[in-house]
Amino acid sequence: MGDERRARAGAPAQRVYREAVVLGAAAYAILLQIAQPGVGQGVADHSDFAQRPVDRLRGTLVFVYGLVYGTEDEADRVARIVRAIHKRVAGPGYSAQDPELQVWVAATLYACNMHVYELVFGPLAPEEKDEVYRHAAVFATSLGCPLDRWPATRADFDRYWADTIGAIEVNDTARAIARDLFNPANPVVRALVRVQRFLAAGLLPDHVRAGFGLEWGPVHQRRFDRLVATVRTVYPRLPLAVRTLPRDYYLHDMRRRAARGSRTQPGRR
């Protein structure tokens, strides 16, 4: 992973992903990911994240924050760990090492976060959007995807995104994962997941929302619009230290775990 693929300090990509508010895209991105049949089947066969949503969120955030804000060594370490896990994820008709699936997962990490960021802060300038997009390629290449499989320009990506979204047909496997995801055993987590379910329903395209059986109507839309308007007014006025708490926590946790691991390895000083 070369430095040219990593966001410089203060770059638009770092401004986007530092914001806690983009975590509102978590379930939105997950539902789009599992709506891809290969991804959904891989999750069903090899993951229990629906029973451990907090652990899944931690893994995703360490991946994103490590790649965007970590040192080159930290980013490489995060990528190696994820690739090692994905090597075991394969079955009839799917593999986590399939570039098509890797591009789709990376695409959701980029597009869903950008969607929520711009809902709250307003549209970025075109040149800033281009820069965020260029750096988003790392989400795919860090999974092992060849760079030439990532759409070359933002216009290419927009066509890819529209075509892929338009072709989604949510299957029974994806619906079963979603049912488990939105019904965790822990009552505290259940309350948080209920919020994520509402946000995902409001953000998803109509046909994908319907495919997952998420109820939506004029009352839901009005509540969603009021929520977005409130967040737009309040959130940007919060201190930056509050808005970046998740990023700072998970980077600290990543570094603490890495330091603990290095101390327990023989021959390491």
C-alpha angles and dihedrals in degrees: 000000000000127000090246088070095052124085116250118232111282093013119144090255091058091048092052101046096042092067116100090208092072087068083079085079093062100102091033090059094042093052091050090048096052091043085072100086096223093050093044093051092047090053092047093050102038111022138063094189092127087066091042106038094155091056090048090051091050092051093050094046094048088051094050098039093043092053096043102037107017127098116262090262092049093048091049091049093051091048093049092051093050093046091050091053092046093053088074094050106093138114144146107332099355143069131178086225092063107116091217091061093041092054092049095051091047091046092057092050089055104036099041094049091047091049093056094040092055092044088060104032101025128244120325119232112270093250090051091049089052091052093049089049095050091054092047089072087079090070088065101035092049088060088056097264116147110248092235090065091063110087106264099225137023089250089054089049093050089055092046091048094048093047094047094045091047092053096050116123110179110225133202093264092057092046091051092051090048092051090053092044093054095046107056119169095233109086093210092052089044091061092051091046090052089060091048090050091054093047092048091050090052095047101042122093112260097252094048092048089051091046090058091046094241110162115235136165143141093294092052091047093052091050091048092049091049091050092050091048091051093048091048089055100042109028101061089053093059117103112271090237089062094045092052098045096110092049093048093045096050094044089052090047091049092052094044092053092046092051091048090049093050091051092054095051115096114245094021119121 
